[in-house]
Amino acid sequence: MPMLSAICDNCKSSFPSGISIEGSQITLLRNTAGPCPKCGSIGRIIDGTFNFIDNSIAKE
């Protein structure tokens, strides 16, 4: 199952956000995830509407 990524506010590393939805569409605004596995800071998930179809994610 595909998972949205987050970008760390501190070290700018990409890491799994923990958000994964199957066969649906969601709109996300101002979401955070963490801690960053590299430095322990909080990361941000990009805002947008996402389609989770099969094993892929598409941003509208």
Protein Blocks (a to p, Z undefined) as FASTA:
>chain_A
ZZdddddfklopacdehiacehiacddehiacdddfklopacdddedddddehjbccdZZ
